[in-house]
Amino acid sequence: MIKLTSVSKEYPRRGAALRDVSFEVRKGEFVFLTGHSGSGKSTTIRLAHFADRPTSGEVRVSGYSSERLPERDVWKIRRRVGCVFQDFRLLPGRTALENVAFALEVTGTPSKAIGPKANRLLSQVGLAAKAGAPVNELSGGEQQRVAIARALVSEPVVLLADEPTGNLDDRATRGIIDLFFELNAMGMAVLMATHDLELVRAHPHLRVLELDQGRLVFDSAGEAR
């Protein structure tokens, strides 16, 4: 589903964000991506979402290659990959239903199907009762559930999550992780960047990748590198 091969990423002012990183996330796998702030976690998520391209090496996601997919066709991978962020990125002043409906409109869903599908997605993330609530009146955990429902509009096979519980309390964090597990159990591959080591330790059966100063220094599937 996700494969990085000798990937490096350099920025003009920041320098190297990733250095020769290689790993693969297989279909239906749930993987934690850990590391200190500035270790390259967000850069990795951006590359896997094709929001950025590597300076060298190749990123392959759901059959698409960073070396061959032109910018005009990036929308194709967005139909296969959902992405959730720490800051929710919802439309302020609109309801939960309107936020999901807008994402459906953007992806070309027929107008008659938008309302029913938006409601179904909100029900899937446990927010059916809050469909008509303005997002600014929702708790942090509820706002993240709206963001997840929005990420699911194109029925992705891969879900990327960049510090999705970073702004949440312990109870909301548990709810969001449980929701990710439910999606993963349905066959969706999940790559979740997090600095919360307590969260990672609470799920020792899951694979862990650790970045340090842009290098992959640990893969629990293959021990230390």
C-alpha positions in Angstrom: 0.0 0.0 0.0 2.8 2.4 1.0 6.4 1.9 0.0 9.3 4.4 0.4 12.5 3.4 -1.3 15.7 5.3 -0.4 13.7 8.5 0.1 15.4 11.8 1.0 13.7 15.2 1.2 15.6 18.5 1.4 14.1 22.0 1.8 16.0 25.1 0.8 16.1 26.7 4.3 15.5 23.7 6.6 18.0 21.3 5.0 17.4 17.6 5.0 14.1 16.5 6.5 14.5 12.8 5.5 17.6 10.9 4.7 17.6 7.6 2.8 14.4 6.3 4.3 13.0 2.9 3.2 10.0 1.0 4.5 6.7 -0.6 3.4 3.3 -0.7 4.9 1.3 -3.6 3.6 -2.4 -3.9 2.9 -4.5 -3.9 6.1 -1.5 -3.1 8.3 -1.6 -0.6 11.2 1.7 1.2 11.8 2.8 3.8 14.3 5.4 6.3 13.0 7.2 7.8 16.0 10.0 10.3 16.7 10.8 13.6 18.3 9.5 16.9 16.9 11.5 17.6 13.7 12.4 13.9 13.1 10.6 13.8 9.8 7.2 12.3 10.7 5.0 15.1 9.1 7.3 15.1 6.0 6.7 11.4 5.6 3.0 11.8 5.8 3.1 14.6 3.3 5.1 12.5 0.9 2.7 9.6 1.3 -0.2 11.9 0.5 1.7 13.3 -2.5 1.4 16.8 -1.0 5.1 16.9 -1.6 7.6 15.0 -3.7 11.0 13.5 -2.5 14.2 15.1 -3.5 15.5 11.6 -4.3 14.1 8.1 -4.1 10.6 6.9 -4.8 7.3 6.9 -2.9 4.7 4.4 -4.1 1.2 4.5 -2.7 -1.7 2.3 -3.8 0.1 1.7 -7.1 1.0 5.3 -7.9 4.6 6.4 -8.1 6.1 9.8 -7.1 8.4 9.4 -10.1 5.6 9.0 -12.7 2.4 10.6 -11.4 2.1 14.1 -12.9 0.8 16.9 -10.7 -2.4 17.2 -12.7 -3.2 13.6 -11.7 -2.6 13.9 -8.0 -6.3 13.9 -7.4 -6.3 10.2 -8.4 -4.3 9.2 -5.4 -6.5 11.4 -3.1 -9.4 9.1 -4.1 -7.4 6.2 -2.7 -5.8 7.8 0.4 -7.5 9.6 3.3 -5.6 12.0 5.5 -6.3 13.3 9.1 -4.4 16.1 10.8 -3.9 17.3 14.4 -5.7 20.6 13.8 -8.8 19.0 12.2 -8.9 21.6 9.3 -12.7 21.9 9.4 -14.8 24.6 7.8 -15.6 27.0 10.6 -19.2 28.2 11.0 -20.6 25.1 9.3 -22.2 22.0 10.7 -20.7 18.6 10.9 -23.0 17.5 8.1 -22.0 20.5 5.9 -18.3 19.8 6.4 -18.7 16.2 5.2 -21.1 17.2 2.4 -18.6 19.8 1.1 -15.9 17.1 0.8 -18.4 14.9 -1.1 -19.3 17.8 -3.5 -15.6 18.4 -4.2 -15.1 14.7 -5.1 -18.0 14.8 -7.6 -20.6 12.9 -5.7 -24.0 13.2 -7.3 -26.1 15.8 -5.5 -28.9 13.4 -4.5 -26.4 11.1 -2.9 -24.6 13.7 -0.8 -27.0 14.0 2.1 -27.5 10.3 2.7 -23.8 9.5 2.3 -22.7 12.3 4.6 -25.2 11.1 7.3 -24.0 7.5 6.8 -20.3 8.6 7.3 -21.1 10.6 10.4 -23.0 7.6 11.8 -20.0 5.4 11.0 -17.8 7.6 13.2 -20.4 7.8 16.0 -21.7 11.3 15.3 -25.1 10.7 13.9 -26.7 12.7 16.7 -24.4 15.7 16.1 -24.9 16.1 12.3 -26.6 19.4 12.6 -24.2 20.9 15.2 -21.8 23.7 14.2 -18.3 22.3 14.4 -17.2 25.1 16.8 -19.7 23.7 19.3 -18.2 20.2 19.2 -15.5 18.9 21.5 -12.1 18.2 20.2 -12.7 14.5 19.9 -16.0 15.1 18.1 -14.3 17.5 15.7 -11.7 14.9 14.9 -14.4 12.4 14.2 -15.9 14.9 11.7 -12.4 15.1 10.1 -12.2 11.3 9.9 -15.7 11.1 8.3 -14.5 13.7 5.7 -11.4 11.6 5.1 -13.6 8.6 4.3 -15.7 10.2 1.6 -13.8 8.5 -1.2 -13.7 5.1 0.5 -9.9 5.1 0.8 -7.7 2.0 1.1 -5.1 3.9 3.0 -5.6 6.3 6.0 -2.7 8.6 6.9 -2.9 10.4 10.3 -0.5 13.1 11.4 -0.6 13.5 15.2 -4.5 13.0 15.1 -4.7 12.8 18.9 -2.2 15.6 19.7 -4.9 18.1 20.8 -7.1 15.6 22.6 -7.5 14.4 26.2 -7.0 10.8 27.2 -10.6 9.8 26.8 -11.0 11.4 23.4 -7.7 9.8 22.3 -8.9 6.3 23.2 -12.1 6.9 21.2 -10.2 8.0 18.1 -7.8 5.1 18.3 -10.6 2.7 18.7 -12.2 4.2 15.6 -8.9 3.8 13.7 -8.8 0.1 14.8 -12.4 -0.4 13.4 -11.4 1.1 10.1 -8.2 -1.0 10.0 -10.3 -4.1 10.8 -12.3 -3.4 7.6 -9.1 -3.7 5.6 -7.8 -0.1 5.5 -4.0 0.3 5.9 -3.2 2.9 8.6 0.0 4.9 9.0 -0.3 7.1 12.1 2.4 9.6 13.1 2.5 10.3 16.8 4.9 11.5 19.5 2.7 9.9 22.3 4.9 7.0 23.4 2.3 6.0 26.1 -0.2 5.4 23.3 2.4 3.3 21.4 3.3 1.3 24.5 -0.4 0.6 25.1 -0.5 -1.4 21.8 2.6 -3.5 21.8 1.2 -5.8 19.1 1.4 -3.1 16.5 4.4 -2.3 14.3 6.4 0.8 15.2 8.7 2.8 12.9 11.0 5.4 14.6 12.6 8.4 12.9 15.5 10.4 14.3 16.9 13.4 12.5 15.3 12.3 9.3 16.6 8.7 9.4 14.7 5.5 10.1 16.4 4.1 13.1 14.0 1.5 14.3 11.4 -0.9 12.7 9.8 -3.3 15.2 9.2 -5.7 12.4 12.9 -6.0 11.8 14.4 -4.7 15.0 16.9 -1.7 15.3 18.5 -0.5 12.1 
